[in-house]
Amino acid sequence: MTEILKCPKCSQGNSYFDGTSYVCPDCFYEWSGEDSEIAAVSRDSNGEELQDGDSVTVIKDLKVKGSSIVIKRGTKVKSIRLTDNPEEVDCKIDGSGIVLKTCFLKK
């Protein structure tokens, strides 16, 4: 059985192997499993590309693991930093360094 890969264009995990290449039904991108022509790009919940230094807004109340802090919906986060993982960004909220998932952010 073949491994299901995330689409390198839209980062969705719905791709399937059609016998010759992988196909993403969300953005219709096709690639072979070895292609690395599109680098992983960090995208917010609306699909907008994120860059270092962008300001984003939290779209959902988030509980911070290991503490009693809750990041409220609508919190503005300035000067985000991209990480090696395209699904996470590093930022500071109230002086604390926090890593947030990009699926809970909008530009």
C-alpha positions as CSV (number, residue, x, y, z in Angstrom):
1,M,0.0,0.0,0.0
2,T,1.4,3.4,-0.9
3,E,1.9,6.2,1.7
4,I,-0.5,9.1,1.5
5,L,1.5,12.3,1.1
6,K,0.5,15.9,1.8
7,C,0.2,18.1,-1.3
8,P,3.3,20.2,-1.6
9,K,1.2,23.1,-3.0
10,C,-1.7,23.4,-0.6
11,S,-0.5,21.1,2.3
12,Q,-3.8,19.1,2.4
13,G,-3.6,15.4,3.3
14,N,-6.2,14.3,0.8
15,S,-3.8,13.2,-2.0
16,Y,-4.0,9.8,-3.7
17,F,-1.8,7.8,-6.0
18,D,-3.3,7.2,-9.4
19,G,-0.8,4.7,-10.6
20,T,1.7,7.1,-12.2
21,S,1.7,10.2,-9.9
22,Y,0.1,11.7,-6.8
23,V,-3.0,13.9,-7.3
24,C,-4.4,16.5,-4.9
25,P,-8.3,16.7,-5.3
26,D,-8.3,20.0,-3.5
27,C,-6.0,22.1,-5.8
28,F,-5.7,19.6,-8.7
29,Y,-1.9,19.6,-8.4
30,E,-0.1,16.4,-9.7
31,W,3.5,15.3,-8.7
32,S,5.6,12.3,-8.5
33,G,6.6,11.2,-5.0
34,E,10.2,12.3,-5.5
35,D,9.6,15.8,-6.8
36,S,10.7,18.6,-4.6
37,E,10.0,21.4,-7.1
38,I,7.7,23.2,-4.7
39,A,9.1,23.9,-1.2
40,A,6.8,23.6,1.8
41,V,5.1,27.0,2.3
42,S,3.5,28.2,5.5
43,R,-0.2,29.1,4.9
44,D,-2.8,30.5,7.3
45,S,-6.3,29.1,7.7
46,N,-7.5,30.9,4.5
47,G,-4.6,29.6,2.4
48,E,-2.7,32.9,2.4
49,E,1.1,32.5,2.3
50,L,2.8,33.6,5.6
51,Q,6.2,35.4,5.7
52,D,8.6,36.3,8.6
53,G,7.4,39.4,10.3
54,D,3.7,39.2,9.3
55,S,0.9,40.1,11.7
56,V,-1.8,37.5,12.2
57,T,-5.0,37.1,14.2
58,V,-6.0,34.0,16.2
59,I,-9.3,32.6,14.9
60,K,-10.2,30.3,17.9
61,D,-9.7,30.3,21.7
62,L,-6.5,28.2,22.3
63,K,-5.5,26.6,25.6
64,V,-1.7,26.7,26.1
65,K,-0.3,23.3,27.0
66,G,1.4,23.2,30.4
67,S,-0.2,26.4,31.7
68,S,-3.6,27.9,32.5
69,I,-3.2,30.6,29.8
70,V,-5.9,30.9,27.2
71,I,-5.2,32.8,24.0
72,K,-8.5,34.4,23.1
73,R,-10.0,34.5,19.6
74,G,-9.2,37.8,17.9
75,T,-5.8,38.2,19.6
76,K,-3.4,40.0,17.2
77,V,0.1,38.6,17.0
78,K,2.8,40.7,15.5
79,S,6.2,39.7,14.0
80,I,5.7,36.0,13.6
81,R,8.7,33.8,12.7
82,L,8.5,30.8,10.5
83,T,9.9,27.5,11.7
84,D,11.2,24.4,9.9
85,N,7.7,22.9,10.1
86,P,5.4,24.8,7.7
87,E,2.4,24.1,9.9
88,E,3.8,26.1,12.9
89,V,5.0,29.6,13.5
90,D,6.9,31.0,16.5
91,C,5.7,34.2,18.2
92,K,5.5,36.2,21.4
93,I,2.2,36.8,23.2
94,D,2.3,38.8,26.4
95,G,6.1,38.3,26.6
96,S,6.0,34.5,26.4
97,G,7.5,32.7,23.4
98,I,4.8,30.4,21.9
99,V,4.5,28.1,18.9
100,L,1.2,28.3,17.2
101,K,-0.4,26.1,14.5
102,T,-1.0,28.0,11.2
103,C,-4.5,26.4,10.9
104,F,-5.6,28.7,13.8
105,L,-4.3,31.9,12.3
106,K,-5.4,34.3,9.6
107,K,-3.4,37.1,8.0
